[in-house]
């Protein structure tokens, strides 16, 4: 009995030592987050324009949707810093509170962007006004090549439960090219053609044990400017695909969305004189080809 009482005293003493520790997390400055990757399917008549606007939040919190005062895309061919011809697409929030912006269907003229407008040399500009501040992003349309072949392999890399797929494509030898591969579930890979320019190139990608027999995977090849390639390379390095490259933007990786509030000259977009004025995320217009593969075992 004495032993039992002693044990109870020890347990109660240990329980009384358990304190709740509150960790004061640093306050994070709220920033606009732009998920503006427009994927161009040339077999369709219009580009699927859906740009998600959010606001960054503190650690462990979701980024809430952002309601912007205005959002506009304009595009054309630049000649000596000026557009030879220019077209516009006014955007509006798809549904109130969603933070997703699409071509405004209430305009008298069709605000959708035709895929025929996306050609090499065409420059797209996104302008956004949010909480009285103006943001600007500029990108050139990035074409790509189709996937030649997609097949399942039998090798593994680290784990016997992994599933290998083998991707083959033929590079365009007329220029230096950059590619971003999308393997679903926020899994991406960046590739440049430095060592296989103008040749067919094959590589293996390994899914973990979450991919099962009978499941169909979709692999997409996206065109990329060198700027977008570098951005994705840095983001993948820091996120390692945890939560998706656009879900929780890394504060140290800045995209191409600049705060231009009060600037007279927006031809130089490096924020050298304004290092703390920027948004997170990226705006890009890229061609996409996709192929599907059903996993057999």
Backbone bond lengths (Angstrom), bond angles and torsions (degrees), N, CA, C in turn:
res aa  C-N    CA-C-N  psi(-1)  N-CA   C-N-CA  omega(-1)  CA-C   N-CA-C  phi
1 X - - - 1.472 - - 1.529 110.18 -
2 X 1.377 115.12 -40.62 1.455 119.11 179.53 1.524 110.46 -62.40
3 X 1.350 114.95 -38.73 1.470 119.04 179.22 1.523 111.03 -63.97
4 X 1.344 116.52 -40.11 1.461 121.14 179.88 1.515 110.79 -63.45
5 X 1.371 115.95 -44.17 1.467 120.06 179.27 1.525 110.49 -62.83
6 X 1.324 116.33 -42.25 1.474 120.40 179.27 1.515 111.03 -61.97
7 X 1.340 116.80 -40.66 1.463 120.64 179.54 1.521 111.02 -64.22
8 X 1.352 116.26 -41.29 1.459 120.43 179.40 1.521 111.12 -63.59
9 X 1.336 116.36 -38.59 1.464 120.26 178.83 1.521 110.83 -63.86
10 X 1.336 116.75 -41.52 1.470 121.43 179.74 1.527 110.49 -63.54
11 X 1.346 116.57 -45.00 1.471 121.02 -179.90 1.519 110.97 -61.42
12 X 1.355 116.32 -44.96 1.460 120.12 179.95 1.518 111.32 -64.68
13 X 1.327 116.80 -36.54 1.462 120.47 179.08 1.521 110.96 -66.18
14 X 1.347 116.17 -40.66 1.460 120.22 179.20 1.520 110.46 -66.34
15 X 1.331 116.31 -39.81 1.468 119.92 -179.52 1.513 110.95 -65.18
16 X 1.337 116.18 -36.75 1.461 119.38 -178.66 1.518 112.36 -69.75
17 X 1.354 116.60 -16.24 1.467 120.47 -179.11 1.517 112.40 -85.83
18 X 1.327 117.18 -7.97 1.459 120.14 -177.99 1.519 109.19 -80.57
19 X 1.328 116.20 112.17 1.463 121.78 178.76 1.519 109.90 -111.32
20 X 1.297 115.04 147.92 1.467 120.87 175.32 1.518 108.51 -81.85
21 X 1.319 115.62 120.99 1.464 120.58 -179.35 1.523 109.23 -98.77
22 X 1.291 116.36 120.66 1.456 121.17 178.31 1.525 109.20 -98.18
23 X 1.328 114.65 125.27 1.466 120.85 -179.09 1.520 108.67 -101.15
24 X 1.298 116.33 121.53 1.464 121.16 177.66 1.516 108.99 -83.20
25 X 1.332 115.50 108.61 1.452 119.97 178.97 1.523 109.69 -82.54
26 X 1.314 117.28 145.10 1.468 119.75 179.72 1.523 111.32 -65.34
27 X 1.312 116.07 143.85 1.451 120.62 176.63 1.523 109.43 -70.75
28 X 1.315 115.67 131.10 1.457 120.82 -179.34 1.523 108.87 -106.06
29 X 1.314 116.62 129.08 1.461 120.35 179.53 1.516 109.92 -65.84
30 X 1.324 115.80 129.48 1.461 120.39 -179.90 1.523 110.38 -69.42
31 X 1.327 115.25 132.58 1.466 120.59 177.96 1.523 109.81 -131.00
32 X 1.312 115.46 154.75 1.449 120.76 172.87 1.524 108.70 -71.40
33 X 1.332 116.72 136.62 1.460 122.66 178.01 1.526 107.86 -118.51
34 X 1.328 116.92 123.87 1.465 122.41 -176.17 1.526 109.46 -114.15
35 X 1.327 116.68 116.66 1.465 122.23 172.09 1.525 105.88 -103.85
36 X 1.337 114.94 90.75 1.460 119.69 -170.01 1.509 114.11 -123.10
37 X 1.336 117.48 42.07 1.460 120.23 178.02 1.531 108.91 -86.67
38 X 1.337 115.95 110.26 1.460 121.36 -179.62 1.524 108.76 -97.93
39 X 1.322 116.24 119.80 1.458 122.22 -177.88 1.524 109.50 -97.87
40 X 1.324 115.94 125.49 1.462 121.43 -174.11 1.520 109.94 -101.81
41 X 1.323 115.79 119.05 1.462 122.88 174.17 1.524 107.13 -106.44
42 X 1.334 116.71 107.29 1.462 121.05 -174.00 1.530 113.21 -66.50
43 X 1.326 117.58 -12.53 1.463 119.91 176.84 1.531 111.65 -80.04
44 X 1.333 116.74 -10.29 1.459 121.61 178.62 1.523 110.45 -100.58
45 X 1.336 116.51 157.49 1.457 120.33 -177.91 1.523 111.83 -77.62
46 X 1.339 116.84 -33.78 1.454 120.78 -175.49 1.526 110.72 -124.85
47 X 1.327 115.71 151.56 1.459 121.56 172.97 1.528 108.62 -75.78
48 X 1.314 115.93 137.72 1.464 120.48 178.45 1.528 108.14 -80.04
49 X 1.320 116.13 91.01 1.462 122.11 -177.64 1.523 109.07 -88.62
50 X 1.321 115.69 109.14 1.463 122.83 175.66 1.524 106.05 -143.13
51 X 1.309 116.81 108.05 1.459 121.83 -178.48 1.521 108.87 -113.03
52 X 1.316 115.75 122.89 1.460 120.44 -179.00 1.520 110.04 -94.72
53 X 1.321 115.75 127.59 1.460 122.97 177.45 1.532 108.68 -112.01
54 X 1.322 115.37 128.80 1.465 120.59 178.07 1.519 109.06 -137.42
55 X 1.321 115.14 172.45 1.456 121.38 174.21 1.519 108.51 -116.66
56 X 1.320 116.48 135.12 1.455 119.65 177.78 1.515 109.45 -65.22
57 X 1.332 116.13 155.32 1.458 121.08 -176.41 1.517 109.79 -134.80
58 X 1.337 115.43 -178.96 1.456 120.52 178.10 1.523 110.38 -70.97
59 X 1.331 115.96 170.46 1.450 121.35 179.23 1.525 110.79 -56.85
60 X 1.347 115.83 144.40 1.462 124.54 175.59 1.529 112.84 68.13
61 X 1.313 118.55 10.86 1.460 121.26 178.04 1.524 109.76 -116.32
62 X 1.334 115.37 148.01 1.453 120.10 177.62 1.530 110.12 -72.12
63 X 1.324 115.41 152.12 1.461 120.18 176.35 1.533 108.93 -84.30
64 X 1.327 118.14 114.64 1.462 120.24 -176.05 1.527 111.89 -74.02
65 X 1.342 117.85 155.45 1.469 121.04 176.27 1.523 110.86 -60.58
66 X 1.323 115.00 148.46 1.467 120.64 178.70 1.524 109.01 -111.19
67 X 1.320 115.61 137.51 1.459 121.16 173.43 1.530 107.46 -102.22
68 X 1.318 116.33 116.09 1.458 120.62 -177.22 1.529 109.46 -99.44
69 X 1.343 114.53 154.88 1.463 118.99 -179.18 1.525 111.77 -73.10
70 X 1.345 116.56 -35.38 1.466 120.11 178.87 1.516 109.09 -156.72
71 X 1.337 115.39 151.49 1.462 121.76 176.34 1.524 107.97 -147.59
72 X 1.319 115.88 131.08 1.462 121.25 -173.29 1.526 109.38 -144.69
73 X 1.333 115.85 137.31 1.466 121.79 170.46 1.522 107.64 -113.74
74 X 1.329 116.20 130.20 1.467 118.73 169.75 1.517 108.77 -129.64
75 X 1.339 115.88 153.62 1.462 119.07 -169.46 1.528 110.95 -155.25
76 X 1.329 113.79 156.18 1.452 120.99 -179.81 1.523 109.58 167.15
77 X 1.332 116.66 -168.78 1.460 122.37 179.55 1.521 109.10 -99.48
78 X 1.335 116.20 127.55 1.459 121.18 179.56 1.527 110.73 -86.61
79 X 1.325 115.94 136.19 1.460 122.71 175.88 1.523 107.47 -134.43
80 X 1.345 115.87 112.49 1.469 121.24 -178.04 1.530 112.57 54.72
81 X 1.336 114.76 40.01 1.457 119.85 176.64 1.512 114.96 84.58
82 X 1.334 118.20 -2.66 1.468 121.75 179.60 1.527 109.91 -121.40
83 X 1.320 115.90 147.99 1.455 120.55 178.52 1.526 110.06 -77.10
84 X 1.359 115.87 127.55 1.466 120.08 174.91 1.529 109.95 -65.64
85 X 1.297 115.61 -45.83 1.468 122.47 174.11 1.513 106.46 -140.65
86 X 1.306 116.46 155.28 1.459 119.06 -173.53 1.522 110.33 -143.93
87 X 1.320 115.25 142.60 1.464 121.88 176.57 1.525 108.04 -130.21
88 X 1.333 115.61 157.72 1.459 120.26 -173.37 1.523 111.02 -127.75
89 X 1.322 115.04 150.01 1.460 122.00 171.46 1.522 107.72 -136.15
90 X 1.321 116.29 107.20 1.457 121.44 177.67 1.529 109.13 -81.24
91 X 1.335 116.10 134.00 1.455 121.03 -176.43 1.519 110.80 -108.24
92 X 1.324 115.13 153.54 1.455 121.85 176.16 1.513 108.78 -142.88
93 X 1.326 116.58 158.56 1.461 120.00 -179.77 1.525 109.57 -67.63
94 X 1.310 115.68 130.16 1.469 121.03 -174.78 1.518 111.40 -60.72
95 X 1.308 116.65 -51.96 1.465 122.45 172.26 1.522 107.34 -135.50
96 X 1.332 117.72 143.89 1.465 120.40 -176.94 1.523 112.31 -53.93
97 X 1.338 115.63 128.68 1.454 120.76 177.65 1.514 115.44 85.90
98 X 1.340 117.64 -1.70 1.469 120.11 -177.27 1.526 112.31 -80.28
99 X 1.331 117.12 -29.80 1.456 120.43 -175.48 1.517 113.16 74.23
100 X 1.318 117.88 9.95 1.472 122.60 179.16 1.520 108.58 -106.45
101 X 1.331 115.45 125.55 1.456 120.72 -174.30 1.519 110.86 -113.02
102 X 1.346 114.57 132.51 1.462 123.27 -175.02 1.530 108.81 -132.61
103 X 1.341 117.91 165.59 1.470 119.08 175.75 1.518 111.77 -55.37
104 X 1.322 115.88 132.83 1.457 122.47 -173.48 1.534 110.67 -69.47
105 X 1.346 118.22 114.00 1.469 120.51 -178.81 1.518 113.60 -76.80
106 X 1.347 118.20 -7.65 1.457 120.63 -176.95 1.526 112.55 -89.76
107 X 1.337 117.75 -7.16 1.459 120.34 178.30 1.529 110.26 -67.52
108 X 1.325 115.98 152.40 1.465 119.92 178.19 1.521 110.69 -64.85
109 X 1.333 117.75 -35.84 1.458 121.91 178.20 1.529 109.80 -102.76
110 X 1.332 115.24 150.72 1.466 121.56 -179.66 1.530 109.66 -63.32
111 X 1.321 116.50 122.72 1.459 121.15 -177.97 1.529 113.31 -95.13
112 X 1.313 117.38 1.35 1.454 119.90 178.18 1.532 110.32 -70.53
113 X 1.338 115.81 152.54 1.466 121.08 -178.92 1.529 108.72 -103.49
114 X 1.300 116.26 121.80 1.464 120.52 179.83 1.523 110.73 -73.03
115 X 1.336 115.70 143.52 1.466 119.52 179.29 1.523 111.14 -63.85
116 X 1.340 117.63 -25.24 1.462 120.75 178.27 1.524 111.29 -63.42
117 X 1.337 117.06 -19.77 1.470 120.77 179.29 1.524 112.07 -75.83
118 X 1.322 116.17 -20.08 1.467 120.81 -177.72 1.528 109.30 -88.69
119 X 1.306 115.84 100.61 1.464 122.58 179.74 1.523 108.66 -136.89
120 X 1.333 117.98 157.42 1.469 119.64 177.51 1.530 111.45 -54.07
121 X 1.308 116.34 133.82 1.457 121.47 -179.09 1.505 114.38 94.85
122 X 1.335 117.93 -12.53 1.462 120.76 178.69 1.533 109.25 -81.69
123 X 1.323 115.82 130.81 1.460 122.89 -177.72 1.522 109.23 -105.15
124 X 1.328 115.60 134.43 1.463 122.01 177.98 1.528 108.63 -113.57
125 X 1.321 115.97 138.16 1.462 121.82 179.84 1.529 108.59 -125.86
126 X 1.327 115.58 132.84 1.460 121.94 174.11 1.524 108.66 -109.87
127 X 1.335 116.96 126.49 1.463 121.66 174.98 1.524 109.16 -120.85
128 X 1.320 115.20 130.82 1.463 121.73 -176.44 1.524 108.87 -133.14
129 X 1.324 115.63 139.89 1.463 121.13 170.64 1.516 107.98 -115.35
130 X 1.337 115.14 124.25 1.468 120.64 -177.16 1.518 109.27 -139.78
131 X 1.319 115.28 121.10 1.467 122.23 -179.18 1.528 111.60 52.60
132 X 1.319 114.58 41.65 1.453 120.57 176.03 1.517 114.93 81.45
133 X 1.337 118.18 -4.47 1.458 121.16 179.30 1.523 109.77 -104.10
134 X 1.335 115.51 147.96 1.458 121.07 -176.66 1.528 110.30 -108.11
135 X 1.328 114.91 136.22 1.460 121.58 -178.88 1.524 109.93 -124.03
136 X 1.331 115.02 148.91 1.466 121.45 -173.17 1.532 108.39 -140.66
137 X 1.329 116.62 132.47 1.465 121.50 175.28 1.523 108.74 -137.24
138 X 1.318 116.40 134.65 1.468 121.42 -178.42 1.518 109.76 -126.98
139 X 1.319 116.39 136.14 1.459 120.70 179.91 1.522 109.79 -149.46
140 X 1.319 116.06 152.71 1.459 120.79 175.42 1.522 108.89 -101.58
141 X 1.320 116.19 142.10 1.466 120.77 178.51 1.524 110.24 -57.55
142 X 1.339 116.38 133.66 1.464 121.86 -177.04 1.531 109.84 -116.15
143 X 1.348 117.70 104.18 1.469 120.07 176.82 1.525 110.40 -75.78
144 X 1.324 116.49 169.61 1.457 120.92 177.65 1.515 109.93 -147.77
145 X 1.316 116.75 -173.97 1.469 122.89 179.74 1.522 108.24 -114.99
146 X 1.336 117.95 157.53 1.465 119.17 179.53 1.528 112.48 -76.14
147 X 1.325 115.63 164.10 1.459 121.80 173.04 1.521 107.95 -79.20
148 X 1.343 116.88 125.16 1.464 120.59 -179.57 1.515 111.67 -73.41
149 X 1.327 116.50 -43.84 1.460 120.09 -175.27 1.526 110.20 -153.96
150 X 1.328 114.63 146.72 1.455 121.70 178.12 1.526 107.19 -138.69
151 X 1.333 116.45 117.99 1.457 119.53 -177.59 1.523 110.85 -142.38
152 X 1.322 114.65 161.30 1.459 120.58 179.52 1.518 109.94 -89.05
153 X 1.335 116.38 135.44 1.454 121.17 176.67 1.518 111.18 -102.95
154 X 1.328 116.11 -175.37 1.471 121.10 -177.39 1.524 112.98 -120.66
155 X 1.314 118.13 -3.69 1.464 120.74 -178.02 1.518 111.07 -81.82
156 X 1.325 116.40 164.13 1.457 123.36 172.72 1.519 108.30 -129.42
157 X 1.324 115.94 161.55 1.460 120.83 -178.37 1.525 111.40 -106.41
158 X 1.337 117.42 -56.36 1.464 121.89 -178.77 1.522 112.79 -122.74
159 X 1.338 116.41 -28.12 1.458 120.99 -169.94 1.518 109.45 -134.52
160 X 1.328 117.53 139.13 1.460 121.09 -179.78 1.521 112.33 -65.28
161 X 1.341 116.62 -19.63 1.466 120.13 -179.13 1.525 112.46 -83.39
162 X 1.313 117.84 -3.80 1.461 120.67 -179.09 1.526 110.94 -69.88
163 X 1.333 114.67 155.75 1.463 121.47 176.79 1.521 108.98 -119.61
164 X 1.324 116.21 123.54 1.458 120.87 -179.59 1.526 110.62 -93.19
165 X 1.320 116.12 134.65 1.457 120.31 166.99 1.527 108.00 -122.74
166 X 1.324 115.90 147.69 1.460 121.50 -177.70 1.529 108.18 -115.51
167 X 1.311 115.59 123.29 1.460 122.83 -176.98 1.529 109.14 -109.35
168 X 1.330 116.72 132.60 1.462 121.57 177.49 1.525 109.77 -126.83
169 X 1.326 116.90 137.47 1.464 121.77 175.32 1.520 108.41 -151.80
170 X 1.331 116.64 160.22 1.459 122.02 -178.54 1.518 109.64 -112.17
171 X 1.315 115.81 121.29 1.461 122.08 -177.11 1.529 111.04 -72.84
172 X 1.322 115.11 148.38 1.461 121.86 173.08 1.524 108.32 -80.80
173 X 1.334 117.46 112.43 1.455 121.66 -174.34 1.509 115.53 -78.31
174 X 1.325 117.97 -2.06 1.466 120.16 -176.40 1.528 113.00 -80.22
175 X 1.314 117.42 -11.24 1.459 120.10 -176.17 1.524 110.16 -159.27
176 X 1.328 115.87 165.14 1.459 120.14 173.55 1.523 108.72 -73.96
177 X 1.322 116.18 133.11 1.459 120.18 -175.05 1.519 111.69 -127.18
178 X 1.327 113.81 151.65 1.455 122.11 177.89 1.529 107.89 -129.37
179 X 1.327 115.32 144.28 1.455 120.45 -175.52 1.532 110.19 -134.34
180 X 1.343 115.12 148.39 1.455 122.14 170.85 1.527 107.05 -124.64
181 X 1.332 116.58 123.84 1.466 121.12 178.90 1.520 109.44 -101.67
182 X 1.337 115.22 134.21 1.451 122.90 179.08 1.524 107.71 -111.33
183 X 1.352 116.68 117.51 1.459 121.86 -177.70 1.527 112.00 -106.03
184 X 1.312 117.87 21.17 1.471 124.20 -178.32 1.529 110.90 74.90
185 X 1.312 115.64 166.28 1.465 123.27 175.26 1.524 112.44 53.67
186 X 1.333 115.69 37.58 1.470 122.14 178.23 1.531 112.47 61.15
187 X 1.310 116.80 32.16 1.458 121.76 175.58 1.525 108.62 -106.56
188 X 1.333 116.27 119.16 1.450 122.07 -176.25 1.528 110.84 -128.33
189 X 1.325 115.02 160.40 1.459 121.47 175.63 1.522 107.52 -146.24
190 X 1.342 117.00 138.08 1.464 120.62 177.63 1.527 109.22 -107.87
191 X 1.337 115.20 142.05 1.468 121.74 -177.05 1.520 108.34 -140.51
192 X 1.333 117.28 139.31 1.463 121.25 170.90 1.527 108.46 -122.45
193 X 1.338 116.29 159.66 1.469 120.76 -170.08 1.527 114.29 -95.38
194 X 1.316 117.74 23.21 1.464 120.83 -174.47 1.532 112.70 -55.36
195 X 1.336 117.60 -36.67 1.467 120.44 -173.98 1.519 113.69 -107.06
196 X 1.328 118.80 4.03 1.473 119.50 179.28 1.530 111.12 -143.72
197 X 1.290 116.74 33.38 1.467 120.41 -175.89 1.527 111.29 -58.74
198 X 1.329 114.75 126.65 1.460 121.31 178.59 1.514 114.19 76.19
199 X 1.329 118.80 7.59 1.458 121.67 -176.60 1.527 110.58 -118.03
200 X 1.327 114.38 164.50 1.462 118.38 171.77 1.525 108.38 -77.79
201 X 1.313 116.11 139.79 1.464 121.63 -177.15 1.520 108.56 -131.46
202 X 1.335 116.30 135.11 1.465 122.15 177.74 1.521 109.26 -124.29
203 X 1.319 116.56 143.16 1.462 121.17 176.77 1.521 109.32 -148.84
204 X 1.329 115.08 159.99 1.458 121.54 179.56 1.521 110.35 -102.75
205 X 1.322 115.12 143.50 1.461 121.48 172.74 1.525 107.28 -128.47
206 X 1.336 117.33 138.67 1.454 121.81 -174.14 1.529 110.79 -114.33
207 X 1.351 115.06 121.38 1.458 120.81 171.29 1.522 108.62 -87.87
208 X 1.331 116.13 151.38 1.457 119.01 177.47 1.527 109.67 -81.88
209 X 1.337 116.33 -168.14 1.468 120.38 -173.06 1.519 113.40 -72.95
210 X 1.342 118.68 2.17 1.463 119.94 177.48 1.526 111.69 -74.54
211 X 1.324 116.93 -18.26 1.460 121.49 176.78 1.520 108.40 -87.49
212 X 1.340 116.79 126.14 1.462 121.00 -175.93 1.516 111.32 -120.17
213 X 1.317 115.79 163.26 1.466 121.96 179.07 1.526 110.38 -59.08
214 X 1.321 115.99 136.93 1.457 121.73 -178.67 1.511 113.88 91.84
215 X 1.325 116.61 -13.38 1.462 120.25 179.12 1.522 110.44 -79.91
216 X 1.317 116.34 142.37 1.460 121.70 178.27 1.521 109.46 -102.34
217 X 1.332 115.94 126.66 1.460 120.84 177.53 1.524 108.84 -106.69
218 X 1.318 115.82 146.76 1.460 122.40 176.96 1.517 108.53 -114.50
219 X 1.324 115.72 126.24 1.458 121.79 178.35 1.520 107.85 -114.51
220 X 1.331 116.63 130.70 1.466 121.66 -178.87 1.518 109.79 -121.72
221 X 1.325 115.40 141.72 1.456 121.77 172.53 1.521 107.42 -109.03
222 X 1.330 116.48 125.78 1.455 122.30 -178.45 1.518 109.68 -112.54
223 X 1.321 116.08 138.93 1.451 119.42 170.47 1.515 109.60 -68.42
224 X 1.323 116.92 157.47 1.464 119.80 -179.24 1.518 110.14 -151.88
225 X 1.319 115.97 136.26 1.455 119.93 166.98 1.529 107.12 -72.76
226 X 1.319 117.03 164.66 1.459 119.20 177.97 1.530 110.66 -61.60
227 X 1.316 116.33 -34.86 1.469 121.05 179.56 1.524 110.92 -64.10
228 X 1.335 117.02 -45.65 1.457 120.71 -179.93 1.527 110.50 -67.34
229 X 1.330 117.51 -39.77 1.458 122.45 176.13 1.528 110.30 -56.70
230 X 1.333 117.37 -48.46 1.464 121.40 -179.03 1.526 111.33 -63.96
231 X 1.331 116.41 -39.90 1.460 120.92 179.01 1.530 110.43 -61.89
232 X 1.349 116.72 -50.09 1.454 120.20 -179.10 1.518 111.79 -63.51
233 X 1.322 116.78 -37.27 1.463 121.11 179.53 1.526 110.25 -61.12
234 X 1.332 117.24 -44.34 1.460 121.34 179.67 1.525 111.86 -68.07
235 X 1.331 116.67 -42.05 1.465 120.04 -179.16 1.526 110.61 -64.87
236 X 1.336 116.91 -43.43 1.464 120.10 179.54 1.520 110.98 -64.01
237 X 1.310 116.07 -35.27 1.458 121.10 178.30 1.523 111.36 -61.40
238 X 1.328 116.80 -36.99 1.458 120.97 -174.40 1.522 113.63 -92.63
239 X 1.336 117.35 -27.83 1.459 119.11 -176.81 1.515 112.94 -96.28
240 X 1.339 117.19 -28.21 1.463 122.20 -175.47 1.521 110.44 51.44
241 X 1.342 115.61 37.07 1.467 123.82 176.38 1.525 114.09 66.89
242 X 1.322 118.13 14.58 1.462 119.63 178.65 1.520 110.25 -79.85
243 X 1.342 116.24 106.76 1.448 120.36 176.27 1.513 114.03 87.35
244 X 1.324 117.72 -4.11 1.454 119.38 177.70 1.509 112.61 95.07
245 X 1.307 116.03 143.48 1.455 119.74 -173.77 1.520 113.28 -70.90
246 X 1.335 117.46 -16.18 1.459 119.27 178.58 1.523 112.14 -110.80
247 X 1.335 117.62 -3.77 1.454 119.65 -175.96 1.524 112.14 -78.46
248 X 1.321 117.01 -44.76 1.459 120.88 179.01 1.523 108.18 -130.04
249 X 1.320 118.40 83.00 1.463 121.01 -175.84 1.514 112.12 -57.43
250 X 1.319 115.69 140.41 1.453 121.02 179.08 1.521 108.75 -81.45
251 X 1.335 116.16 126.76 1.458 120.43 -172.82 1.520 112.37 -62.29
252 X 1.337 116.88 -28.55 1.463 119.15 -177.04 1.520 112.97 -83.55
253 X 1.328 117.89 -10.01 1.458 121.41 178.68 1.521 108.68 -104.44
254 X 1.308 116.21 107.79 1.457 120.58 -178.51 1.520 109.93 -96.76
255 X 1.320 114.79 139.23 1.451 119.62 179.05 1.514 111.17 -90.62
256 X 1.322 115.90 -143.81 1.466 120.31 -176.65 1.523 112.55 -111.66
257 X 1.345 117.05 21.28 1.465 121.38 178.88 1.524 108.09 -101.79
258 X 1.325 116.87 112.78 1.460 122.29 -173.33 1.530 111.20 -110.90
259 X 1.308 114.86 146.39 1.460 122.00 173.61 1.525 107.53 -84.04
260 X 1.334 117.00 114.49 1.471 121.31 -176.87 1.521 111.68 -111.10
261 X 1.323 116.76 16.71 1.465 120.36 -178.57 1.526 110.86 -55.71
262 X 1.331 115.40 122.38 1.455 120.54 176.45 1.511 115.59 80.29
263 X 1.341 117.98 1.41 1.463 119.89 179.83 1.523 110.15 -87.02
264 X 1.334 116.43 138.18 1.460 121.54 176.46 1.524 111.13 -88.68
265 X 1.337 116.98 -31.84 1.456 121.87 -176.63 1.522 108.96 -117.33
266 X 1.335 117.58 113.76 1.458 120.81 -179.23 1.518 111.58 -111.19
267 X 1.336 116.69 22.65 1.464 119.75 177.81 1.525 111.23 -81.89
268 X 1.339 117.23 -20.14 1.459 121.31 178.08 1.524 107.57 -110.18
269 X 1.330 116.32 107.41 1.460 120.70 -172.82 1.526 110.11 -113.64
270 X 1.315 116.81 76.66 1.458 119.33 178.13 1.520 113.49 -130.59
271 X 1.325 117.35 -5.61 1.465 122.03 177.61 1.524 113.34 56.45
272 X 1.333 117.60 26.90 1.452 120.30 -179.27 1.519 110.86 -59.88
273 X 1.318 116.54 -42.80 1.461 120.28 -178.44 1.520 112.50 -86.32
274 X 1.348 117.23 -7.32 1.463 120.30 -177.87 1.531 109.01 -136.10
275 X 1.323 118.26 66.40 1.460 121.25 -172.86 1.510 115.04 -64.56
276 X 1.324 118.31 -18.79 1.461 120.72 -176.64 1.524 113.05 -100.64
277 X 1.326 117.31 0.99 1.465 121.09 -177.47 1.523 109.58 -106.73
278 X 1.323 115.88 99.16 1.459 119.63 179.38 1.527 109.02 -163.64
279 X 1.314 114.53 162.16 1.461 120.93 172.36 1.527 107.90 -106.89
280 X 1.323 116.40 170.93 1.454 121.78 176.24 1.527 109.25 -105.12
281 X 1.336 115.85 161.09 1.449 120.16 178.72 1.513 113.04 99.15
282 X 1.340 115.37 -166.89 1.464 119.68 -173.39 1.531 110.10 -152.06
283 X 1.332 114.20 148.48 1.458 121.77 173.29 1.523 107.88 -119.39
284 X 1.333 116.97 121.01 1.453 121.08 -179.79 1.515 110.98 -145.55
285 X 1.338 116.02 153.73 1.462 122.31 176.43 1.522 106.76 -127.06
286 X 1.328 117.14 109.37 1.458 121.40 -170.50 1.525 111.00 -132.67
287 X 1.314 115.45 145.91 1.464 119.82 173.92 1.521 109.12 -77.32
288 X 1.346 115.40 148.07 1.463 120.93 -178.05 1.524 110.43 -134.21
289 X 1.325 115.97 134.87 1.461 122.95 167.91 1.526 107.37 -122.46
290 X 1.337 116.69 140.33 1.456 120.93 -178.29 1.526 111.21 -131.39
291 X 1.342 114.83 151.30 1.456 121.40 173.14 1.515 108.25 -139.15
292 X 1.332 115.48 150.83 1.452 121.43 179.78 1.529 110.40 -111.95
293 X 1.337 114.75 151.85 1.464 121.56 178.72 1.521 108.21 -144.05
294 X 1.324 116.72 129.55 1.470 121.33 176.36 1.525 108.84 -93.22
295 X 1.322 116.10 123.71 1.456 121.70 -178.81 1.529 109.41 -73.31
296 X 1.335 116.33 133.27 1.461 120.77 -173.53 1.514 113.27 -96.86
297 X 1.323 118.01 -34.72 1.474 118.68 -179.84 1.518 109.67 -157.09
